[in-house]
Amino acid sequence: MAFQLGASSSSLPSSPSIHPKNHDVFLSFRGKDVRHKFISHLNRALRQSGIKTYMDGVNLERGEQISSEVFKAIEESRISIIVFSKNYAESKWCLDELLKILECKKTFKQIVLPIFYEIKPSDVRDQKGGLGQAFTKLGKKIKDDIKLLEYWKEALEEVAKLSGLEYTAFGDDESEFIQKYIIGWINSRIVNQTPLSVAMYPVGIDCRKRDIYQHLSIERNDIIRIVGIFGTGGIGTSLDVRDTDKGINVIKHRLCSKRVLLILDDVDEVVQIEKLVGDRSWFGLGSRIIVTTRDQQLLKISEVDSEYELKLLGDNEALRLFSLHAFKKDEPFDEYVDLAKQIIQYAKGLPLALAVLGSDLKGKSTHQWKSALNKYKNIPNRNIQKVCLVSYEGLDNNEKEMFLDIACFFKGKPLPDIMNIFDSCGFFPNDGIDRLKDKCLITIEGGFVWMHDLLQDMGREIVRLESPNEPGQRSRLFFHEDVRHVLEESMYQGTNKVAGMIIEMPKGEEVISLNSEAFVQMKRLRVLINRNASFSSGPNYLSNELRVLDWFEYPLQSLPPNFHGNKLIIFKMRGGFIRELSFIKFKNMTIMKFSDCDFLTKVPDVSSIPNLKELIAKRCTNLVEVHNSIGSLDLKLRSLRSLDLGHCSSFRSFPEVGCEMKSLTRLILSSTAVEELPLSIGNLTKLDELFLHGCKNLKRLPINIILQLQHFESLGIFGGCTNRVKKMGYDGQSILAIGSTTMEDEISWNEEKLQELEPPTNSSNGSNALQVLNRQNCFQSESNFFPISSFFTMFDSSTTLTYLDLSGSEFVSLPTSIKGFVALIELDLRDCTKLEEILELPPNIELVDAKGCNSLERFPEVSRILEFNGSHIKSLQGIVLNGCDKMHEKIWNYKVPNPSLWKVCMCLILSLFEFYIGCMTLK
């Protein structure tokens, strides 16, 4: 046996290949010589060693052409092993493979290992012996193609000069030869010398690397630390590090005394962590283990020491990364700047998307860019889609349904509403929503559900591909053209497969001419949302599977007679002709909302809707009655939290509250015609917000009863009121009576009745805040319906007021008694255009907003700051002075002794010699 391996194949290529390396080894051989002997043993050994091998499994007849799949496999392989046998050169297929392999060696620096199986290298070089006879035999068959024969001959001569292995059946055992020489040689080049794959343009990596470094606690050598890195697919969790599993025993025995860095990349099953990092005792002190995954739950199960979520790139980082891929420079060319910014907005900081799109658009005209952008909005880039799909494919069926519903309908919606909808559909959202969150497919921010735009695009593309050419065969409809086709044309009619539809038409779109049978076949329709489309006629059928019915400008006075809505969770109507709701018996409904429904005159009986949480009828100008079931509940409506009848200008009489309501926390009657609230308002024991501003007819208000509600926080009663205070006292009925008075009455009231304004002894009742909102046009200097001095006297001893809104008032000086509001943290004085001075502030104030107070010129607290005596109020964080021209002039002309001692954040706009100083933040 001859054994020689030279430098020509000793190392991997250092330059990046333009083809992904999907295979470690490509095997080229003559099937009839070695397939069932040497190649079978070699292929098994390679795979057992974890070496990804491509071996063509098709036996070809002579003369057949090599397939494009094989060419592609050669290009995507790190190493090509050519097994020369006596009949190798009689196959046109084998010789074409040889040409392609040598081309890749030259172009991509592919490693080539020739193995001479029971022949000599000289037989290949000189085309003699059995191989030479086979080559001569092939030459006679294609004697007319002299040029191709010359190519093959040159290729055989070239490959024979490479360092290789020679196998002879007399001296070697095949299995021993393979293990001893081939497997070890390949491992030394692939497993041990594979470098970390670093992005071509590692934008934004340094700062994130520093963050991960802190999580690793490298300075501690007395601990073993495991850090989990998670994030959305395409954000860059993958480090492209490969580890050959040589067995748990090998890990335990060989690494237990060593300080190691182990990286488990793109983990998607907990068993992978258990097998490779089963116990910390397997590793020596000072070891660090990094686990990258798209599933945060795996990190929780594995009890890693620290979790790090990779953040999306900022706009500047994103623009730089995209530009490097598209232009090979840090910034786009001038004519591409606006288009590049649109791409940045589309990619939303996802590195994979920026790299893929940059490469995709490289070298193309601005016209082509615009066309591509329009395409991306409807059909996502398939390379981005492929990466994002990995997380989706790991979901179960219910989780997939929830993901697609969020992508198509519910992105940005409140989490509780979504949970109720999914629960009614049997999707088990308590577990499923956490699963989507752990897999970084959605986020929960401020109680709302969000997802990355590209994940939303992926979800919608999954739906589109269910039936690319027939929208009516898809599970969900969201694209306006598809929706119009399905609703207007009988040939595109929706089917039983449609589970959801959202209708959102571009501005200027024509009215939808609804096909009378459009909804008849949609028996499984769960979601129907019409955001802005107008219809020529209404539906004659709606599915009783509906959980969400939200219709803009509903064209009929009532819903279809077949519709019972027993499964409906959310019912919304905006505008339109809806009038008749007496039949409503939607027992599972949680939200009922009507806005701008001018034909609606009465809120129906809701006593049979025990789960109702929100009842809203806003700007329904002809609404005159609320059914007595709202007040006479007899505990049937235990869930109602919010009742909003704001701007129902014909509504006059609020019903008696016949029993204690422990759920209602928010009552809005702003800009209604209501004249009084009943004394039974005290039965709303959990009420914390009451808004009555703009109630021009309001005459009687049980203010003492309201203020004694234990959870009361916010009160709006003055804004837009035109009647004046006649009398206010804390007698048995605690009534604030509002009526027309003369100026003399007001003056007398001011001087003689202030003693009646002392707050009740039990006003401090544990309420953590009392907000007095929207004072606009109430504290007027010449026609005070409620003298401001009286207001401050009334609340002077209060320790609960945290937010006070006096915006739009017309007083000249803020009373010094404001300092008695010891709990106040925010004071809103916006647009108090006659306010000239603020002499005192509450002791714990954090923010004063005096925006638009253009008469303000005396504000001692600002002067203290500028004089560096410091604010005597330690809690003070900010004073907003936008539009305070006189204060601006004082600040601008003030000579600051040492500007470095104070920090002022100013928004300065210079236009036609006018300036506005935006926000002065104090430190």
Steps between C-alpha positions, in 0.01 A plus 500: 500500500620846411400776745576860424308820582656825392447866576270554206207366697607571854273786600161649444459800273544827684286706266121480522313296241205634315322168556384376842683188613213260554720188471834415654586238238391422144572145378581440132529134392411240239203315645546159348857477632471618859144601600423186701851453636742781571255790456240336723758462780633853447157664499401319821820600674467863395145528626580325828771760554250781456639601160225618268542306178340525158492173305293473187269201529396470136647242260526657154503337165790584277471829316270670751571862592606603849216674687501860623435368852835321500679811370339698781605240757860522382497880535355474852761251626817578694686192377464278195627143524553336161528120509675393181439139399566310178165594339485861625607646165239315295224714659422836345318583826812437711724702272256794499504485880878511487495814283258670740708401805818646351310815407390540864856432615620787288209739563406428861823341629314176558708220652538196271611156620558236230491135611644248259302181561697193376666711229818711481507880487701464179207311345290812546771742391591309183162334437645151498414166655137417565404868537676582173306226319174636641587854384586375150169314488311823587701696242384274219137571592535878485782524249339802338543713815879524496499818714311335787738202494793740533335671802455163671855393423644821645282461808623143558859614466446790743325302772760222486765753606312582823597338827270208564453153643568170330305191605599144410276210590794270580656709775213692661174434675241746360346600838840544663625703203195726511517563877876536520563724204187657356283580805788637706621711210153651439444567872828685521385735228131542575435445870821637647571781256153638428518868601225704661293644222488875547260715303650669198404836647484463882305821563379546856682191629746678730243651738305175518824309553575721799155426642550124466848531652344651813253211524789251479684646805832408345694636797363219721705181469341331798161439337345323204257734325234426239361789294201477268467727198159524337329710236287510189607289204739704286619725782835320528481250786688244291878500542549225239706279730483124442570243768543129430318288754758244611286375781403606848774288656765672291373840616487399865840331514702728277357841590434468873841642588523750217390860470297500179288729286209297363250654260173321427364675194138533386363261761137407441451204736578475871647153451787657306600697808448200729726278291781751456479696826339242725676611816739780591737243651581392147709815458788658687476819703512814290313335212246702305209353308301707253164376372338677205135438423180653366302344786539677834309224677790259438724733699251507788472120506879466493542752783776699336676754720421798279284579199586757237253616236662622184360838405412618152735744330440871539425709191860618455641149541235363266576759230871425519456122479256530211727745313802273537309218334334715235781748419810365679520831685367637827236723341270470199553700184313831503230391256429190712476666843120522521453149366761365742311658789183323385691171504624574853142566609388175337777287657445650849858434614512128415861429387408207276244707311743790455772273366271304268323805361825691457650216298176454306487867395871544437574645156135567414346828387275718716207393283577135580528585869154656500356197326671265747367698797145465372556128454643454851184651649289226341741208460788482753851413391525120505844491666372706793181295507697175520686608815191639673303182424721289726334633816151472352546138396578406860148599614205268549178554301327724755810715539525535123136611483560764766817623329323536165201677660734751666693552176183556300262670747616564854846657494496798738179393675451464879620171639186433712275535193717262300508250786119502522465448125750214485357338811155493341654334192651222711860602426616482866662846496625491860770262385511590130561875534796431731628254243486762223673747728773254603572423135539875436211501253305762697566753774272638772553872555279706728229235492489491117614224265761584236719321251780604265372620164695229317347230719160646419589487130610140542167406661302666225714332235429161659130576459540623141681182402205289622339589166707748295246539220165461679467732802166347596680173577727659763445496874534877538446801275679831557621643166242750373496373141442142612224611736323697225516204260356261758218734606399627155554222250328164512797319341724603791235429763624419849490141615471309824876535537484875574537549877573872508478817292622854550383766256726803467475687173740766368371856502277580206390141442151451362210358698500120524208354305429212733396175337186389682645151548851612594488389865268202463776241452722644771361275773827502698552877499634597845624855440338771289653847522408781263732791568390753239309351206156615391251244370220537250287257700516297815555128559206262504699241693773504766670198655404413855863405556594870509705606802574849370254716304633850439328688215555854377182669370281192517244554218192339663286581802536152646719190476399201283212296647709180505765659722478406867855592597522270798877471452560871441767652728547847350219693329577842352305729269636831372256722315242355266131429541488249786187566704340184627691317773218374719565143390857495633563198724875467454576314822879476445558861393760703691507823295205683342592825332299740285644826370338759272192279467251784451201269452552325831250633757525250782761281667325163522447268793841356586403295803543178300865582418673402827856534364463853364799713606472809280183670381574801283265722303696806390370785287167327444312831474148354511557268792246597766468193720710244679310190602439472874697175500812717525398614847260235621751225465420268783859378461433371145760729344792434728772560241414848366802724555445792267187688390565775246215714362719796415367757250158338476350846490135389536555281803340668805422251773743262664317207662492431870766259620279256685766290667872497571716468189843375596649485150426835333808722528453748214194712418511754218207733440695788346310734265168333563175679589487340843365739764579312817641180638293302748603464863524126429824574312653407835420135418786511248736411782805425279463812281834677452432718195202727431498741206226759465678785324297665229169412667336837437171399665652361816323651803532261791794282600541299824860614535548387860381148423733485201801623696440240769526208257799305629665438162427836342797654314386715209227758469418718202206732557591851385625506140249663266240564771289813448291506819635642822524384859207616708556315821723228626489343842558176682155435634333166518445471125837648401375671187701732276228714341588685183285782367498853366617766743579869495842642556386636834392152606844370411682770697280440801552128467875551487511712812238345722464132417858377495443334835254269324781378276696324769541141386326223691693355789516160337622622160841345554381147454792307363456619142849512353427776250237751401538655157300809407500512125428738215430830666482681166299828502385441858723718718423823318610826648177690428227236522619244747243225519732333751747745663848355493574615854205293616629199312839513668344561840282196450792265443766672707523221757489219248796264497379285209509729196785390270401655166335836451391631160414870489576542131313774316406687816508880497632586845788747528687358796526141620388517865779448749280247677607256227793416729249325725458225241769286658438187284485683167766380253373647170344841435350577158465873424506481120345790309421710807552809284432754777725337758775746599659347806570170670629594843484167680508132413399188694783345704515168309428620147685321216369667184346839422360541148448869420500466122323790326490728806609802294436752781713318756791717616549435871609149594740507798583130475651550154699798632640285782621243250667763284668659800640158600355518844334178395140404529380459856267232359713187468234309307473756219603341169367726227334827408345530155500857366418464130328814376571700819643796307565727798677224691703415189624858482602498866682168465667608177632825653598346832877494556588151612808504731617151410308311232685176575331478838152452366335294234235648274339301222367753248309452182593818316333594175620813322261625233473858378682618814241337727609234743332248722673319781338164534572314816721594792597188692642565844772307670 
